[in-house]
Amino acid sequence: MKRKTWFTAASLAVALAIALAWAFAPRPVEVELATVTQGRFETTIDEDGKTRLADRYVVSAPLTGQLSRITLREGDTVAAGTVVATLTPALPGMLDERTRRELQARVEGAEASLLRASTRIERASVGLEQAKNEVRRSEQLSQQGFIAPTKLEDDRLAVVGAQKEVEAANAERHVATHDLEQARAALSAVRQPVGNGARRSFPINAPVAGRVLRLLQTSEATVAVGTPLLEIGDTRRLEIVAELLTTDALAATPGSRVMIERWGGPATLEGRVRSVEPAAFTKVSALGVEEQRVRVLIDITTPPAQWQALGDGYRVSVRIVTLAEDKAVQVPVSAVFPLPAGSGTSPDGGAAAEAGHAVFLVDGGRARQVPVTVGGRNGSAAWIRNGLTPGQQVIVYPPASVRDGVRVAARKV
């Protein structure tokens, strides 16, 4: 009987010891997990922008006279050479020597503008030929593996930019030719003799095809030479102006891809950074802070048929891509944390792109601290150059209780 009592007491003691050990044993820390993925990674600069016409033309009165009422309205479409207004010379040419001299000077100025436009076309054509030659050389070197693919892409974009310059120069010469014809016609109108009090009407033609943007003079009135009458522009040739902080504008290099959002349509439009203006300006933010900003000009590369509802001065949102990497290993940006000073080296021993970072990797139910090399980060993900492979599990928002080697368990949602 005594032996049985001792056996029972020993069993109870062992059971109690096991229960106490289980009760006081450390529990696995519940954590939120995420899977390491691989895909396209991009960093962007997000900013609001505004559309504007690449070329805006102000039609003005070529001579002093009586303006007939303009029947056009904002939004009307006009073809090149269409009569948009009619003037009747106010005084005969023999009685208005000052007007004759002014019109003669306008003819000479229009001739100089035409000569300048022709010179610009020649210069733009030379630039286009140089860009094409550079592309041919880059293609040969790229096939031999001597240059990076990005250099070839930049050269091809330079050809596109040079072609646009040629097109703009041709448009400038067309407008200069129109201005010269108008100036000569105005001079001829005031020189024409007047008989029986009759005066010949002088038509004012549209310099380019486009739409009427704004009417500056609608009612019939006597106008002086050079008075603006209306504005015309081609809404199919829009560009976007975004005002970036100067620190951000350094990363928005010409040729950078741009995604245009919140413009009113269902799809995201594509664009390219054409140029960054060389001079910055001071702008006061909504919080009253003075900021140095610079204008970035963006061309819309999506076909105009998809954004024909856009007009001049419309607000849009742009996302300028500053870094793009295909097949990049990514983790949520909340999984990356900085290491103490002095431990910022990459797993292969080299300097890290963003030195001194690590993640907690889940291995066999335990947290394992792994140093990583961060190539870049955006608002949601971080690009990991070294240290992780796709499919692994990492801890997101690691709590303070997580240490290297601590048991962890996935938090139940």
Residue pairs with C-beta under 8 A, 6 or more apart in sequence:
26 407
27 407
28 365
28 407
28 408
28 409
29 367
29 399
29 401
29 402
29 406
29 407
29 408
29 409
30 408
30 409
30 410
30 411
30 412
31 360
31 362
31 367
31 395
31 396
31 398
31 399
31 402
31 408
31 409
31 410
31 411
32 395
32 396
32 397
32 410
32 411
33 362
33 393
33 394
33 395
33 396
33 410
33 411
34 331
34 332
34 335
34 393
34 394
34 395
34 396
35 391
35 392
35 393
35 394
36 329
36 330
36 331
36 384
36 388
36 389
36 390
36 391
36 392
36 393
36 394
37 329
37 330
37 331
37 390
38 327
38 328
38 329
38 330
38 390
39 327
39 328
39 330
40 324
40 325
40 326
40 327
40 328
41 323
41 324
41 325
41 328
41 330
41 375
41 376
41 378
41 381
41 383
42 321
42 323
42 324
42 325
42 378
43 321
43 322
43 323
43 376
43 377
43 378
44 259
44 319
44 320
44 321
44 322
44 378
45 244
45 248
45 251
45 252
45 319
45 320
45 322
46 317
46 318
46 319
47 242
47 243
47 244
47 248
47 317
47 318
47 320
48 242
48 315
48 316
48 317
48 318
49 240
49 241
49 242
49 243
49 260
49 298
49 315
49 316
49 317
49 318
50 240
50 241
50 242
50 313
50 314
50 315
50 316
51 238
51 239
51 240
51 241
51 310
51 311
51 312
51 313
51 314
51 316
52 238
52 239
52 240
52 241
52 312
52 313
53 213
53 233
53 234
53 235
53 237
53 238
53 239
53 312
54 168
54 234
54 237
54 238
54 239
55 168
55 171
55 208
55 233
55 234
55 237
56 213
56 231
56 232
56 233
56 312
57 175
57 207
57 208
57 210
57 231
57 232
57 233
58 216
58 228
58 230
58 231
59 84
59 85
59 204
59 206
59 207
59 228
59 229
59 230
59 231
59 232
60 226
60 227
60 228
60 229
61 67
61 87
61 204
61 223
61 224
61 225
61 226
61 227
61 229
62 87
62 103
62 106
62 182
62 183
62 185
62 186
62 202
62 204
62 225
63 87
63 89
63 99
63 103
63 186
63 189
63 190
63 202
63 225
64 89
64 90
64 91
64 96
64 99
64 222
64 223
64 224
64 225
65 87
65 88
65 89
65 90
65 202
65 222
65 223
66 87
66 88
66 90
66 220
66 221
66 222
67 85
67 86
67 87
67 217
67 220
67 221
67 222
67 223
67 229
68 85
68 86
68 87
68 88
68 201
68 220
69 218
69 219
69 220
70 84
70 85
70 215
70 217
70 218
70 229
70 230
72 78
72 84
72 212
72 215
72 230
73 212
73 215
74 212
74 213
74 214
74 215
75 211
75 212
76 211
76 212
77 210
77 211
78 84
78 206
78 209
78 210
78 211
78 212
78 232
79 206
79 209
80 174
80 206
80 207
80 208
80 209
81 205
81 206
82 205
82 206
83 203
83 204
83 205
83 206
84 204
84 205
84 206
84 212
84 229
84 230
84 232
85 203
85 204
85 229
85 230
86 201
86 202
86 203
86 204
87 201
87 202
87 203
87 204
87 223
88 199
88 200
88 201
88 202
89 189
89 190
89 199
89 200
89 202
90 96
90 222
91 99
91 190
92 190
92 193
92 194
92 199
93 99
93 100
93 189
93 190
93 191
93 192
93 193
94 193
96 190
99 190
99 225
100 187
100 190
100 191
102 225
103 183
103 186
103 187
103 190
103 225
104 187
106 183
106 186
106 187
106 225
107 180
107 183
107 184
107 187
109 183
110 176
110 179
110 180
110 182
110 183
110 184
111 180
113 176
113 179
113 180
114 173
114 176
114 177
114 179
114 180
116 176
117 169
117 172
117 173
117 175
117 176
118 173
120 169
120 172
120 173
121 166
121 169
121 170
121 173
123 169
124 162
124 165
124 166
124 168
124 169
125 166
127 162
127 165
128 159
128 162
128 163
128 165
128 166
130 162
131 155
131 158
131 159
131 161
131 162
132 159
132 162
134 155
134 158
135 152
135 155
135 156
135 158
135 159
138 147
138 151
138 152
138 155
139 152
141 147
142 149
142 151
142 152
153 255
154 255
157 254
157 255
157 272
161 254
161 274
164 274
164 299
171 208
174 207
174 208
175 207
175 208
178 205
178 207
178 208
179 207
182 204
182 205
185 202
186 202
189 200
189 202
192 200
204 229
206 232
207 232
208 232
208 234
209 234
210 232
210 233
210 234
210 235
211 232
211 233
211 234
211 235
212 230
212 231
212 232
213 230
213 231
213 232
213 233
213 312
214 230
214 231
215 229
215 230
216 228
216 229
216 230
216 231
217 223
217 227
217 228
217 229
217 230
223 229
233 312
235 308
235 310
235 311
235 312
236 304
236 308
238 300
238 307
238 310
238 312
239 274
239 297
239 298
239 299
239 300
240 258
240 260
240 271
240 297
240 298
240 299
240 300
240 316
240 318
241 295
241 296
241 297
241 298
242 295
242 296
242 298
242 318
242 320
243 283
243 293
243 294
243 295
243 296
244 252
244 293
244 294
244 296
244 320
245 291
245 292
245 293
246 280
246 292
246 293
246 294
249 276
249 293
249 294
249 296
251 320
251 322
252 273
252 276
252 296
252 320
252 322
253 273
253 276
254 273
254 274
254 275
254 276
255 272
255 273
256 272
256 273
256 320
256 321
256 322
257 270
257 271
257 272
257 320
257 321
257 324
258 270
258 271
258 272
258 273
258 298
258 318
258 319
258 320
258 321
259 268
259 269
259 270
259 271
259 318
259 319
259 321
260 268
260 269
260 270
260 271
260 298
260 300
260 302
260 316
260 317
260 318
260 319
261 268
261 269
261 316
261 317
261 318
261 319
262 316
262 317
263 269
263 307
263 310
263 314
263 316
263 317
264 309
264 310
264 314
265 306
265 307
265 309
267 306
269 300
269 302
269 306
269 307
270 300
270 301
270 302
271 298
271 299
271 300
271 301
271 302
271 318
272 298
272 299
272 301
273 296
273 297
273 298
273 320
274 297
274 298
274 299
275 296
275 297
276 294
276 295
276 296
276 297
277 294
277 295
277 296
277 297
279 294
280 292
280 293
280 294
281 292
281 293
281 294
282 290
282 291
282 292
282 293
283 290
283 291
283 292
283 293
284 290
284 291
285 291
296 320
298 318
298 320
300 307
310 316
323 376
325 375
325 376
325 383
328 375
328 383
328 384
329 383
329 384
329 385
329 388
329 389
329 390
330 381
330 382
330 383
330 384
331 359
331 381
331 382
331 384
331 388
331 394
332 380
332 381
332 382
332 394
332 396
333 377
333 378
333 379
333 380
333 381
333 382
334 396
334 397
335 359
335 360
335 382
335 394
335 395
335 396
335 397
335 398
336 357
336 358
336 359
336 372
336 374
336 377
336 382
337 357
337 358
337 359
337 398
338 356
338 357
338 358
339 356
339 357
339 358
339 371
340 356
341 356
343 356
343 371
344 352
344 355
344 356
344 357
345 351
345 352
345 355
345 356
345 371
346 352
346 355
346 371
346 372
346 373
346 385
346 386
346 387
347 370
347 371
347 372
347 373
347 386
347 387
348 373
348 386
350 373
352 372
352 373
352 374
352 385
353 373
353 374
353 375
353 376
353 385
354 373
354 374
354 375
354 376
354 377
357 371
357 372
357 373
357 374
358 369
358 370
358 371
358 372
359 369
359 370
359 372
359 384
359 387
359 388
359 394
359 395
360 367
360 368
360 369
360 370
360 394
360 395
360 398
360 402
361 367
361 368
361 369
361 370
361 388
361 392
361 393
361 394
361 395
362 368
362 392
362 393
362 394
362 395
362 408
365 407
365 408
365 409
366 405
366 406
366 407
366 408
367 395
367 398
367 402
367 403
367 404
367 405
367 406
367 407
367 408
368 404
368 405
369 403
369 404
370 387
370 388
371 387
372 384
372 385
372 386
372 387
372 388
373 384
373 385
373 386
373 387
374 382
374 383
374 384
374 385
375 383
375 384
375 385
376 382
376 383
377 383
388 394
395 402
395 408
402 408
